[in-house]
Amino acid sequence: MQDPANILAWHRAISLAVRVHRIARGITRTQAPELRTQVTRAVDSIPTNIAEGVAQPSDADCARFLSYAISSAFEVESHLILADKLGLKLVGIEEALDETRQVRRMTHGLRKYYVEKAKREKTEREKTKERDG
């Protein structure tokens, strides 16, 4: 179990959430009625799932929550691209897309670490079980 404040991906995800919330203020209800809500909920899920993941008692559970964060990052990216394609002219959208992709890659690297760690622990448990028989 780890404190999310010690995780760089969590800090970057928080910064991304702040950025996207500011951008989303430019989406009016007449332009895209649900898009503002969808993109802000998705971006909020990224740091939340990273924090929930690193707080899990097992590495496998941590990896599962990090997968949710990665999925949310893909969702944010899709919403931002949609907003751009709809011609909403939101200031800072390209930077937010770049940051979303960076956070997603960082979170993927973190997830990979926990998946490998969970595999090593499982192998060690199996070896111990065989030995103790």
The first five atom37 places (N, CA, C, CB, O) and aatype in JSON, in Angstrom:
{
  "aatype": [12, 5, 3, 14, 0, 2, 9, 10, 0, 17, 8, 1, 0, 9, 15, 10, 0, 19, 1, 19, 8, 1, 9, 0, 1, 7, 9, 16, 1, 16, 5, 0, 14, 6, 10, 1, 16, 5, 19, 16, 1, 0, 19, 3, 15, 9, 14, 16, 2, 9, 0, 6, 7, 19, 0, 5, 14, 15, 3, 0, 3, 4, 0, 1, 13, 10, 15, 18, 0, 9, 15, 15, 0, 13, 6, 19, 6, 15, 8, 10, 9, 10, 0, 3, 11, 10, 7, 10, 11, 10, 19, 7, 9, 6, 6, 0, 10, 3, 6, 16, 1, 5, 19, 1, 1, 12, 16, 8, 7, 10, 1, 11, 18, 18, 19, 6, 11, 0, 11, 1, 6, 11, 16, 6, 1, 6, 11, 16, 11, 6, 1, 3, 7],
  "atom_mask": [
    [1, 1, 1, 1, 1],
    [1, 1, 1, 1, 1],
    [1, 1, 1, 1, 1],
    [1, 1, 1, 1, 1],
    [1, 1, 1, 1, 1],
    [1, 1, 1, 1, 1],
    [1, 1, 1, 1, 1],
    [1, 1, 1, 1, 1],
    [1, 1, 1, 1, 1],
    [1, 1, 1, 1, 1],
    [1, 1, 1, 1, 1],
    [1, 1, 1, 1, 1],
    [1, 1, 1, 1, 1],
    [1, 1, 1, 1, 1],
    [1, 1, 1, 1, 1],
    [1, 1, 1, 1, 1],
    [1, 1, 1, 1, 1],
    [1, 1, 1, 1, 1],
    [1, 1, 1, 1, 1],
    [1, 1, 1, 1, 1],
    [1, 1, 1, 1, 1],
    [1, 1, 1, 1, 1],
    [1, 1, 1, 1, 1],
    [1, 1, 1, 1, 1],
    [1, 1, 1, 1, 1],
    [1, 1, 1, 0, 1],
    [1, 1, 1, 1, 1],
    [1, 1, 1, 1, 1],
    [1, 1, 1, 1, 1],
    [1, 1, 1, 1, 1],
    [1, 1, 1, 1, 1],
    [1, 1, 1, 1, 1],
    [1, 1, 1, 1, 1],
    [1, 1, 1, 1, 1],
    [1, 1, 1, 1, 1],
    [1, 1, 1, 1, 1],
    [1, 1, 1, 1, 1],
    [1, 1, 1, 1, 1],
    [1, 1, 1, 1, 1],
    [1, 1, 1, 1, 1],
    [1, 1, 1, 1, 1],
    [1, 1, 1, 1, 1],
    [1, 1, 1, 1, 1],
    [1, 1, 1, 1, 1],
    [1, 1, 1, 1, 1],
    [1, 1, 1, 1, 1],
    [1, 1, 1, 1, 1],
    [1, 1, 1, 1, 1],
    [1, 1, 1, 1, 1],
    [1, 1, 1, 1, 1],
    [1, 1, 1, 1, 1],
    [1, 1, 1, 1, 1],
    [1, 1, 1, 0, 1],
    [1, 1, 1, 1, 1],
    [1, 1, 1, 1, 1],
    [1, 1, 1, 1, 1],
    [1, 1, 1, 1, 1],
    [1, 1, 1, 1, 1],
    [1, 1, 1, 1, 1],
    [1, 1, 1, 1, 1],
    [1, 1, 1, 1, 1],
    [1, 1, 1, 1, 1],
    [1, 1, 1, 1, 1],
    [1, 1, 1, 1, 1],
    [1, 1, 1, 1, 1],
    [1, 1, 1, 1, 1],
    [1, 1, 1, 1, 1],
    [1, 1, 1, 1, 1],
    [1, 1, 1, 1, 1],
    [1, 1, 1, 1, 1],
    [1, 1, 1, 1, 1],
    [1, 1, 1, 1, 1],
    [1, 1, 1, 1, 1],
    [1, 1, 1, 1, 1],
    [1, 1, 1, 1, 1],
    [1, 1, 1, 1, 1],
    [1, 1, 1, 1, 1],
    [1, 1, 1, 1, 1],
    [1, 1, 1, 1, 1],
    [1, 1, 1, 1, 1],
    [1, 1, 1, 1, 1],
    [1, 1, 1, 1, 1],
    [1, 1, 1, 1, 1],
    [1, 1, 1, 1, 1],
    [1, 1, 1, 1, 1],
    [1, 1, 1, 1, 1],
    [1, 1, 1, 0, 1],
    [1, 1, 1, 1, 1],
    [1, 1, 1, 1, 1],
    [1, 1, 1, 1, 1],
    [1, 1, 1, 1, 1],
    [1, 1, 1, 0, 1],
    [1, 1, 1, 1, 1],
    [1, 1, 1, 1, 1],
    [1, 1, 1, 1, 1],
    [1, 1, 1, 1, 1],
    [1, 1, 1, 1, 1],
    [1, 1, 1, 1, 1],
    [1, 1, 1, 1, 1],
    [1, 1, 1, 1, 1],
    [1, 1, 1, 1, 1],
    [1, 1, 1, 1, 1],
    [1, 1, 1, 1, 1],
    [1, 1, 1, 1, 1],
    [1, 1, 1, 1, 1],
    [1, 1, 1, 1, 1],
    [1, 1, 1, 1, 1],
    [1, 1, 1, 1, 1],
    [1, 1, 1, 0, 1],
    [1, 1, 1, 1, 1],
    [1, 1, 1, 1, 1],
    [1, 1, 1, 1, 1],
    [1, 1, 1, 1, 1],
    [1, 1, 1, 1, 1],
    [1, 1, 1, 1, 1],
    [1, 1, 1, 1, 1],
    [1, 1, 1, 1, 1],
    [1, 1, 1, 1, 1],
    [1, 1, 1, 1, 1],
    [1, 1, 1, 1, 1],
    [1, 1, 1, 1, 1],
    [1, 1, 1, 1, 1],
    [1, 1, 1, 1, 1],
    [1, 1, 1, 1, 1],
    [1, 1, 1, 1, 1],
    [1, 1, 1, 1, 1],
    [1, 1, 1, 1, 1],
    [1, 1, 1, 1, 1],
    [1, 1, 1, 1, 1],
    [1, 1, 1, 1, 1],
    [1, 1, 1, 1, 1],
    [1, 1, 1, 1, 1],
    [1, 1, 1, 0, 1]
  ],
  "atom_positions": [
    [[0.85, -1.18, 0.0], [0.0, 0.0, 0.0], [0.89, 1.23, 0.0], [-0.97, 0.0, 1.22], [1.83, 1.34, 0.79]],
    [[0.58, 2.15, -0.89], [1.41, 3.32, -1.08], [0.57, 4.59, -1.01], [2.14, 3.23, -2.43], [-0.63, 4.57, -1.27]],
    [[1.2, 5.68, -0.65], [0.55, 6.98, -0.63], [0.56, 7.55, -2.05], [1.25, 7.96, 0.38], [1.64, 7.67, -2.64]],
    [[-0.59, 7.89, -2.61], [-0.61, 8.4, -3.98], [0.23, 9.68, -4.15], [-2.04, 8.67, -4.41], [0.68, 9.98, -5.26]],
    [[0.43, 10.42, -3.08], [1.25, 11.63, -3.16], [2.69, 11.32, -3.55], [1.22, 12.37, -1.82], [3.43, 12.22, -3.95]],
    [[3.09, 10.05, -3.44], [4.44, 9.64, -3.83], [4.5, 9.13, -5.27], [4.94, 8.57, -2.89], [5.56, 8.68, -5.72]],
    [[3.4, 9.2, -5.98], [3.31, 8.66, -7.34], [3.24, 9.82, -8.34], [2.06, 7.73, -7.49], [2.28, 10.6, -8.33]],
    [[4.24, 9.93, -9.21], [4.29, 11.01, -10.19], [3.08, 10.99, -11.13], [5.58, 10.93, -11.0], [2.54, 12.04, -11.46]],
    [[2.67, 9.8, -11.55], [1.51, 9.71, -12.45], [0.26, 10.3, -11.8], [1.26, 8.24, -12.84], [-0.56, 10.9, -12.49]],
    [[0.11, 10.13, -10.49], [-1.05, 10.69, -9.79], [-0.99, 12.22, -9.82], [-1.1, 10.17, -8.31], [-2.0, 12.88, -10.08]],
    [[0.19, 12.8, -9.56], [0.33, 14.26, -9.6], [0.02, 14.8, -11.0], [1.76, 14.67, -9.19], [-0.67, 15.81, -11.14]],
    [[0.53, 14.12, -12.01], [0.28, 14.55, -13.38], [-1.21, 14.42, -13.72], [1.13, 13.73, -14.38], [-1.76, 15.26, -14.44]],
    [[-1.85, 13.38, -13.22], [-3.28, 13.19, -13.47], [-4.12, 14.27, -12.8], [-3.73, 11.8, -12.98], [-5.11, 14.73, -13.35]],
    [[-3.71, 14.68, -11.6], [-4.4, 15.79, -10.91], [-4.27, 17.07, -11.74], [-3.81, 16.01, -9.48], [-5.25, 17.78, -11.95]],
    [[-3.06, 17.36, -12.21], [-2.84, 18.55, -13.04], [-3.68, 18.49, -14.32], [-1.35, 18.7, -13.4], [-4.25, 19.49, -14.75]],
    [[-3.74, 17.3, -14.91], [-4.56, 17.12, -16.11], [-6.02, 17.4, -15.8], [-4.39, 15.7, -16.67], [-6.71, 18.06, -16.58]],
    [[-6.51, 16.89, -14.68], [-7.91, 17.11, -14.31], [-8.22, 18.6, -14.17], [-8.25, 16.37, -12.99], [-9.25, 19.07, -14.64]],
    [[-7.32, 19.32, -13.54], [-7.52, 20.77, -13.39], [-7.57, 21.43, -14.78], [-6.39, 21.4, -12.53], [-8.43, 22.27, -15.04]],
    [[-6.63, 21.05, -15.64], [-6.56, 21.62, -17.0], [-7.85, 21.34, -17.77], [-5.35, 21.05, -17.77], [-8.42, 22.24, -18.39]],
    [[-8.31, 20.08, -17.73], [-9.5, 19.71, -18.5], [-10.75, 20.38, -17.93], [-9.68, 18.18, -18.51], [-11.63, 20.79, -18.7]],
    [[-10.85, 20.5, -16.62], [-11.99, 21.22, -16.04], [-12.03, 22.66, -16.54], [-11.92, 21.19, -14.5], [-13.1, 23.18, -16.85]],
    [[-10.88, 23.29, -16.62], [-10.83, 24.69, -17.11], [-11.23, 24.77, -18.57], [-9.42, 25.28, -16.93], [-11.97, 25.67, -18.97]],
    [[-10.75, 23.82, -19.36], [-11.12, 23.78, -20.78], [-12.61, 23.53, -20.94], [-10.31, 22.7, -21.52], [-13.28, 24.16, -21.76]],
    [[-13.14, 22.6, -20.16], [-14.55, 22.2, -20.27], [-15.51, 23.35, -19.95], [-14.83, 21.02, -19.35], [-16.66, 23.33, -20.37]],
    [[-15.04, 24.33, -19.2], [-15.9, 25.5, -18.93], [-16.31, 26.19, -20.23], [-15.18, 26.5, -18.01], [-17.32, 26.9, -20.26]],
    [[-15.53, 25.99, -21.29], [-15.84, 26.6, -22.57], [-16.89, 25.86, -23.37], [0.0, 0.0, 0.0], [-17.31, 26.34, -24.43]],
    [[-17.32, 24.71, -22.89], [-18.36, 23.94, -23.59], [-19.72, 24.38, -23.05], [-18.15, 22.39, -23.4], [-20.04, 24.16, -21.88]],
    [[-20.49, 24.99, -23.91], [-21.82, 25.44, -23.47], [-22.84, 24.32, -23.62], [-22.27, 26.68, -24.26], [-22.62, 23.36, -24.37]],
    [[-23.93, 24.45, -22.93], [-24.99, 23.44, -22.98], [-25.62, 23.34, -24.38], [-26.06, 23.74, -21.94], [-26.13, 22.29, -24.76]],
    [[-25.6, 24.43, -25.12], [-26.19, 24.39, -26.46], [-25.25, 23.74, -27.48], [-26.54, 25.81, -26.92], [-25.71, 23.22, -28.49]],
    [[-23.93, 23.76, -27.21], [-22.98, 23.18, -28.15], [-22.97, 21.65, -28.07], [-21.58, 23.72, -27.87], [-23.11, 20.96, -29.09]],
    [[-22.79, 21.13, -26.88], [-22.68, 19.68, -26.68], [-23.21, 19.38, -25.28], [-21.18, 19.17, -26.86], [-22.44, 19.35, -24.32]],
    [[-24.5, 19.16, -25.16], [-25.16, 19.07, -23.85], [-24.5, 18.16, -22.81], [-26.52, 18.61, -24.06], [-24.4, 18.55, -21.64]],
    [[-24.06, 16.99, -23.19], [-23.51, 16.06, -22.21], [-21.99, 15.97, -22.22], [-24.07, 14.69, -22.45], [-21.4, 15.38, -21.32]],
    [[-21.36, 16.56, -23.21], [-19.91, 16.4, -23.37], [-19.13, 16.98, -22.19], [-19.46, 17.06, -24.65], [-18.16, 16.38, -21.73]],
    [[-19.54, 18.13, -21.72], [-18.84, 18.76, -20.59], [-18.84, 17.83, -19.36], [-19.5, 20.11, -20.23], [-17.8, 17.63, -18.73]],
    [[-19.99, 17.29, -19.05], [-20.11, 16.38, -17.9], [-19.29, 15.11, -18.12], [-21.57, 16.03, -17.64], [-18.6, 14.65, -17.22]],
    [[-19.38, 14.55, -19.32], [-18.68, 13.3, -19.61], [-17.17, 13.46, -19.5], [-19.05, 12.81, -20.99], [-16.5, 12.62, -18.9]],
    [[-16.63, 14.53, -20.08], [-15.17, 14.7, -20.07], [-14.65, 15.0, -18.66], [-14.77, 15.83, -21.02], [-13.57, 14.54, -18.3]],
    [[-15.41, 15.75, -17.87], [-14.94, 16.04, -16.51], [-15.03, 14.81, -15.61], [-15.74, 17.2, -15.91], [-14.16, 14.6, -14.77]],
    [[-16.07, 14.02, -15.78], [-16.16, 12.78, -14.98], [-15.04, 11.82, -15.34], [-17.52, 12.1, -15.2], [-14.43, 11.19, -14.47]],
    [[-14.77, 11.71, -16.63], [-13.7, 10.79, -17.07], [-12.34, 11.25, -16.56], [-13.68, 10.69, -18.61], [-11.55, 10.43, -16.1]],
    [[-12.07, 12.54, -16.64], [-10.76, 13.03, -16.21], [-10.61, 12.92, -14.69], [-10.55, 14.49, -16.66], [-9.5, 12.7, -14.19]],
    [[-11.69, 13.06, -13.97], [-11.64, 12.89, -12.51], [-11.32, 11.44, -12.13], [-12.97, 13.31, -11.86], [-10.72, 11.18, -11.09]],
    [[-11.73, 10.51, -12.98], [-11.51, 9.09, -12.71], [-10.04, 8.68, -12.78], [-12.31, 8.26, -13.67], [-9.64, 7.7, -12.16]],
    [[-9.25, 9.42, -13.53], [-7.85, 9.01, -13.71], [-7.09, 9.07, -12.38], [-7.16, 9.9, -14.75], [-6.59, 8.04, -11.94]],
    [[-6.98, 10.24, -11.73], [-6.23, 10.26, -10.46], [-6.91, 9.46, -9.36], [-6.04, 11.68, -9.99], [-6.25, 8.89, -8.5]],
    [[-8.24, 9.41, -9.4], [-8.97, 8.65, -8.39], [-8.62, 7.17, -8.47], [-10.48, 8.84, -8.57], [-8.37, 6.53, -7.44]],
    [[-8.6, 6.62, -9.67], [-8.28, 5.2, -9.82], [-6.81, 4.9, -9.55], [-8.65, 4.74, -11.22], [-6.48, 3.82, -9.07]],
    [[-5.92, 5.84, -9.85], [-4.51, 5.66, -9.49], [-4.39, 5.59, -7.97], [-3.63, 6.81, -10.06], [-3.72, 4.72, -7.43]],
    [[-5.05, 6.52, -7.28], [-5.0, 6.55, -5.81], [-5.61, 5.28, -5.23], [-5.74, 7.79, -5.27], [-5.04, 4.68, -4.32]],
    [[-6.76, 4.86, -5.74], [-7.38, 3.64, -5.24], [-6.5, 2.43, -5.52], [-8.76, 3.43, -5.88], [-6.41, 1.51, -4.7]],
    [[-5.84, 2.43, -6.67], [-4.98, 1.31, -7.02], [-3.81, 1.14, -6.08], [0.0, 0.0, 0.0], [-3.58, 0.05, -5.56]],
    [[-3.07, 2.22, -5.85], [-1.88, 2.08, -5.01], [-2.24, 1.84, -3.55], [-1.01, 3.33, -5.13], [-1.38, 1.5, -2.74]],
    [[-3.51, 2.03, -3.2], [-3.96, 1.76, -1.83], [-4.42, 0.31, -1.65], [-5.09, 2.71, -1.46], [-4.74, -0.09, -0.53]],
    [[-4.45, -0.46, -2.73], [-4.92, -1.85, -2.64], [-3.91, -2.73, -1.92], [-5.2, -2.4, -4.04], [-2.7, -2.49, -2.0]],
    [[-4.39, -3.76, -1.23], [-3.48, -4.65, -0.5], [-2.69, -5.59, -1.4], [-4.27, -5.45, 0.49], [-1.65, -6.1, -1.0]],
    [[-3.17, -5.84, -2.63], [-2.44, -6.75, -3.51], [-2.02, -6.02, -4.78], [-3.3, -7.99, -3.86], [-2.67, -5.08, -5.23]],
    [[-0.91, -6.48, -5.34], [-0.41, -5.89, -6.58], [-1.35, -6.14, -7.74], [0.97, -6.44, -6.9], [-1.49, -5.28, -8.62]],
    [[-2.0, -7.29, -7.76], [-2.96, -7.6, -8.83], [-4.15, -6.63, -8.78], [-3.46, -9.06, -8.7], [-4.6, -6.15, -9.82]],
    [[-4.64, -6.34, -7.58], [-5.74, -5.37, -7.45], [-5.29, -3.98, -7.86], [-6.27, -5.35, -6.0], [-6.03, -3.24, -8.5]],
    [[-4.07, -3.63, -7.49], [-3.52, -2.34, -7.89], [-3.52, -2.23, -9.41], [-2.09, -2.15, -7.33], [-3.96, -1.21, -9.96]],
    [[-3.02, -3.26, -10.1], [-2.97, -3.26, -11.56], [-4.36, -3.1, -12.17], [-2.32, -4.54, -12.06], [-4.53, -2.44, -13.19]],
    [[-5.36, -3.72, -11.54], [-6.74, -3.62, -12.03], [-7.22, -2.16, -12.0], [-7.69, -4.52, -11.19], [-7.79, -1.67, -12.97]],
    [[-6.98, -1.47, -10.89], [-7.4, -0.07, -10.78], [-6.61, 0.82, -11.75], [-7.23, 0.43, -9.34], [-7.15, 1.78, -12.29]],
    [[-5.35, 0.5, -11.95], [-4.56, 1.27, -12.91], [-5.09, 1.07, -14.33], [-3.07, 0.86, -12.84], [-5.02, 1.98, -15.15]],
    [[-5.62, -0.11, -14.61], [-6.28, -0.36, -15.9], [-7.49, 0.55, -16.07], [-6.7, -1.84, -16.03], [-7.74, 1.07, -17.16]],
    [[-8.23, 0.74, -15.0], [-9.39, 1.65, -15.05], [-8.92, 3.07, -15.35], [-10.17, 1.62, -13.72], [-9.56, 3.78, -16.13]],
    [[-7.83, 3.49, -14.74], [-7.3, 4.84, -14.98], [-6.88, 5.0, -16.44], [-6.1, 5.12, -14.05], [-7.13, 6.04, -17.05]],
    [[-6.26, 3.96, -17.0], [-5.84, 4.0, -18.4], [-7.07, 4.1, -19.3], [-5.01, 2.74, -18.76], [-7.08, 4.88, -20.26]],
    [[-8.1, 3.33, -19.0], [-9.34, 3.39, -19.78], [-9.96, 4.78, -19.72], [-10.35, 2.34, -19.27], [-10.44, 5.3, -20.72]],
    [[-9.94, 5.38, -18.54], [-10.48, 6.74, -18.4], [-9.67, 7.74, -19.21], [-10.5, 7.15, -16.91], [-10.23, 8.68, -19.76]],
    [[-8.36, 7.54, -19.28], [-7.53, 8.44, -20.09], [-7.9, 8.33, -21.56], [-6.03, 8.11, -19.89], [-7.96, 9.33, -22.27]],
    [[-8.15, 7.11, -22.03], [-8.61, 6.94, -23.41], [-9.95, 7.64, -23.62], [-8.74, 5.43, -23.76], [-10.19, 8.25, -24.67]],
    [[-10.82, 7.57, -22.62], [-12.12, 8.23, -22.72], [-11.95, 9.75, -22.8], [-13.0, 7.86, -21.52], [-12.59, 10.4, -23.62]],
    [[-11.09, 10.3, -21.96], [-10.82, 11.75, -22.0], [-10.3, 12.15, -23.38], [-9.8, 12.16, -20.89], [-10.76, 13.12, -23.97]],
    [[-9.35, 11.38, -23.87], [-8.78, 11.68, -25.19], [-9.88, 11.69, -26.25], [-7.7, 10.65, -25.55], [-9.93, 12.58, -27.09]],
    [[-10.74, 10.7, -26.22], [-11.84, 10.62, -27.19], [-12.78, 11.82, -27.09], [-12.62, 9.33, -27.0], [-13.19, 12.37, -28.11]],
    [[-13.12, 12.22, -25.87], [-14.0, 13.38, -25.69], [-13.35, 14.66, -26.18], [-14.38, 13.53, -24.21], [-14.01, 15.5, -26.81]],
    [[-12.05, 14.83, -25.91], [-11.36, 16.03, -26.37], [-11.27, 16.08, -27.89], [-9.95, 16.1, -25.77], [-11.43, 17.14, -28.5]],
    [[-11.01, 14.93, -28.51], [-10.97, 14.87, -29.97], [-12.35, 15.19, -30.54], [-10.49, 13.47, -30.46], [-12.46, 15.93, -31.52]],
    [[-13.39, 14.63, -29.93], [-14.75, 14.92, -30.37], [-15.05, 16.41, -30.27], [-15.76, 14.12, -29.54], [-15.61, 17.0, -31.2]],
    [[-14.69, 17.03, -29.17], [-14.92, 18.47, -28.99], [-14.23, 19.26, -30.09], [-14.43, 18.95, -27.61], [-14.79, 20.21, -30.64]],
    [[-13.0, 18.86, -30.41], [-12.26, 19.53, -31.47], [-12.93, 19.33, -32.82], [-10.81, 19.03, -31.51], [-13.07, 20.28, -33.59]],
    [[-13.36, 18.09, -33.11], [-14.02, 17.78, -34.39], [-15.37, 18.48, -34.53], [-14.2, 16.27, -34.53], [-15.83, 18.78, -35.63]],
    [[-16.0, 18.74, -33.38], [-17.27, 19.47, -33.4], [-17.05, 20.97, -33.63], [-18.04, 19.25, -32.09], [-18.01, 21.74, -33.79]],
    [[-15.79, 21.38, -33.63], [-15.46, 22.78, -33.87], [-15.74, 23.68, -32.69], [0.0, 0.0, 0.0], [-16.09, 24.85, -32.87]],
    [[-15.59, 23.17, -31.48], [-15.92, 23.96, -30.29], [-14.88, 25.03, -29.97], [-16.08, 23.04, -29.11], [-15.14, 25.88, -29.12]],
    [[-13.74, 25.0, -30.61], [-12.7, 26.03, -30.46], [-12.31, 26.25, -29.0], [-13.17, 27.35, -31.06], [-12.32, 27.38, -28.51]],
    [[-11.98, 25.17, -28.32], [-11.6, 25.24, -26.91], [-10.11, 25.55, -26.79], [-11.94, 23.92, -26.18], [-9.28, 24.88, -27.41]],
    [[-9.78, 26.53, -26.0], [-8.39, 26.94, -25.82], [-7.65, 25.9, -24.99], [-8.31, 28.34, -25.14], [-8.1, 25.51, -23.91]],
    [[-6.51, 25.46, -25.51], [-5.66, 24.54, -24.77], [-5.94, 23.07, -25.02], [0.0, 0.0, 0.0], [-5.4, 22.21, -24.33]],
    [[-6.77, 22.77, -26.0], [-7.17, 21.38, -26.23], [-6.0, 20.52, -26.69], [-8.29, 21.32, -27.25], [-5.89, 19.37, -26.26]],
    [[-5.13, 21.03, -27.54], [-3.98, 20.24, -28.02], [-3.04, 19.9, -26.88], [-3.21, 21.01, -29.11], [-2.54, 18.77, -26.8]],
    [[-2.8, 20.86, -25.99], [-1.93, 20.61, -24.83], [-2.56, 19.58, -23.9], [-1.66, 21.92, -24.07], [-1.87, 18.73, -23.34]],
    [[-3.88, 19.66, -23.75], [-4.59, 18.69, -22.9], [-4.53, 17.29, -23.5], [-6.06, 19.12, -22.69], [-4.38, 16.31, -22.77]],
    [[-4.64, 17.19, -24.81], [-4.51, 15.9, -25.47], [-3.12, 15.31, -25.26], [-4.8, 16.04, -26.96], [-2.97, 14.12, -24.97]],
    [[-2.11, 16.14, -25.41], [-0.73, 15.69, -25.19], [-0.53, 15.23, -23.75], [0.27, 16.82, -25.54], [0.06, 14.18, -23.5]],
    [[-1.03, 16.01, -22.82], [-0.9, 15.66, -21.39], [-1.67, 14.37, -21.07], [-1.41, 16.81, -20.51], [-1.2, 13.54, -20.29]],
    [[-2.83, 14.2, -21.67], [-3.61, 12.98, -21.46], [-2.82, 11.76, -21.92], [-4.96, 13.05, -22.23], [-2.78, 10.74, -21.23]],
    [[-2.2, 11.88, -23.07], [-1.4, 10.75, -23.6], [-0.2, 10.47, -22.72], [-0.94, 11.05, -25.03], [0.16, 9.31, -22.51]],
    [[0.43, 11.51, -22.2], [1.57, 11.32, -21.3], [1.15, 10.63, -20.01], [2.24, 12.67, -20.98], [1.82, 9.71, -19.54]],
    [[0.06, 11.08, -19.43], [-0.45, 10.47, -18.19], [-0.81, 9.0, -18.44], [-1.68, 11.24, -17.65], [-0.53, 8.14, -17.61]],
    [[-1.43, 8.74, -19.58], [-1.79, 7.37, -19.91], [-0.55, 6.49, -20.02], [-2.58, 7.33, -21.23], [-0.53, 5.37, -19.5]],
    [[0.49, 6.98, -20.68], [1.73, 6.2, -20.81], [2.39, 5.97, -19.45], [2.72, 6.91, -21.75], [2.88, 4.87, -19.17]],
    [[2.4, 6.99, -18.61], [2.98, 6.84, -17.27], [2.2, 5.81, -16.46], [2.99, 8.2, -16.54], [2.79, 4.96, -15.79]],
    [[0.9, 5.88, -16.54], [0.05, 4.95, -15.79], [0.22, 3.54, -16.34], [-1.43, 5.39, -15.86], [0.21, 2.58, -15.57]],
    [[0.38, 3.41, -17.64], [0.61, 2.1, -18.23], [1.93, 1.51, -17.72], [0.64, 2.21, -19.78], [2.01, 0.32, -17.41]],
    [[2.96, 2.34, -17.62], [4.24, 1.88, -17.08], [4.1, 1.43, -15.64], [0.0, 0.0, 0.0], [4.68, 0.42, -15.23]],
    [[3.36, 2.18, -14.87], [3.11, 1.83, -13.47], [2.34, 0.51, -13.38], [2.34, 2.96, -12.75], [2.65, -0.35, -12.55]],
    [[1.33, 0.36, -14.22], [0.54, -0.87, -14.24], [1.43, -2.06, -14.6], [-0.62, -0.76, -15.25], [1.34, -3.12, -13.97]],
    [[2.29, -1.89, -15.59], [3.19, -2.96, -16.01], [4.07, -3.4, -14.83], [4.07, -2.49, -17.21], [4.3, -4.59, -14.64]],
    [[4.56, -2.45, -14.07], [5.38, -2.75, -12.89], [4.6, -3.63, -11.9], [5.84, -1.44, -12.2], [5.12, -4.63, -11.41]],
    [[3.36, -3.25, -11.61], [2.55, -4.0, -10.65], [2.13, -5.37, -11.19], [1.31, -3.21, -10.27], [2.02, -6.32, -10.42]],
    [[1.89, -5.48, -12.48], [1.55, -6.79, -13.07], [2.74, -7.73, -12.92], [1.15, -6.64, -14.58], [2.58, -8.88, -12.52]],
    [[3.93, -7.24, -13.25], [5.14, -8.08, -13.12], [5.4, -8.45, -11.67], [6.37, -7.34, -13.7], [5.78, -9.59, -11.37]],
    [[5.19, -7.51, -10.78], [5.39, -7.78, -9.35], [4.41, -8.84, -8.87], [5.23, -6.49, -8.53], [4.78, -9.73, -8.1]],
    [[3.15, -8.76, -9.31], [2.14, -9.74, -8.93], [2.51, -11.12, -9.47], [0.75, -9.32, -9.45], [2.32, -12.12, -8.78]],
    [[3.04, -11.18, -10.69], [3.46, -12.47, -11.26], [4.6, -13.08, -10.44], [3.9, -12.29, -12.74], [4.6, -14.28, -10.17]],
    [[5.58, -12.25, -10.06], [6.7, -12.75, -9.26], [6.21, -13.28, -7.92], [7.73, -11.64, -9.03], [6.66, -14.33, -7.47]],
    [[5.3, -12.55, -7.28], [4.77, -13.0, -5.99], [4.0, -14.31, -6.13], [3.87, -11.92, -5.39], [4.1, -15.18, -5.27]],
    [[3.24, -14.45, -7.21], [2.48, -15.68, -7.44], [3.44, -16.85, -7.64], [1.55, -15.53, -8.67], [3.22, -17.94, -7.09]],
    [[4.49, -16.64, -8.4], [5.5, -17.69, -8.63], [6.16, -18.09, -7.32], [6.56, -17.2, -9.63], [6.37, -19.28, -7.07]],
    [[6.48, -17.11, -6.5], [7.1, -17.42, -5.2], [6.15, -18.21, -4.3], [7.52, -16.12, -4.49], [6.58, -19.14, -3.62]],
    [[4.87, -17.86, -4.3], [3.88, -18.6, -3.5], [3.77, -20.04, -3.98], [2.5, -17.91, -3.57], [3.7, -20.97, -3.17]],
    [[3.77, -20.22, -5.3], [3.68, -21.58, -5.85], [4.9, -22.4, -5.5], [3.51, -21.53, -7.37], [4.77, -23.58, -5.17]],
    [[6.09, -21.8, -5.55], [7.31, -22.5, -5.18], [7.28, -22.89, -3.71], [8.54, -21.63, -5.47], [7.67, -24.01, -3.35]],
    [[6.83, -21.99, -2.87], [6.73, -22.27, -1.44], [5.74, -23.39, -1.18], [6.32, -21.02, -0.68], [5.99, -24.26, -0.35]],
    [[4.64, -23.37, -1.89], [3.61, -24.4, -1.73], [4.15, -25.77, -2.15], [2.35, -24.05, -2.56], [3.91, -26.77, -1.46]],
    [[4.87, -25.82, -3.26], [5.47, -27.07, -3.72], [6.5, -27.6, -2.7], [6.14, -26.86, -5.1], [6.54, -28.79, -2.39]],
    [[7.31, -26.69, -2.2], [8.36, -27.06, -1.27], [7.78, -27.56, 0.04], [9.29, -25.88, -1.02], [8.26, -28.55, 0.6]],
    [[6.75, -26.87, 0.53], [6.15, -27.23, 1.82], [5.12, -28.35, 1.67], [5.49, -26.01, 2.45], [4.7, -28.97, 2.65]],
    [[4.74, -28.58, 0.44], [3.92, -29.64, 0.03], [2.74, -30.1, 0.68], [0.0, 0.0, 0.0], [2.11, -31.05, 0.21]]
  ]
}
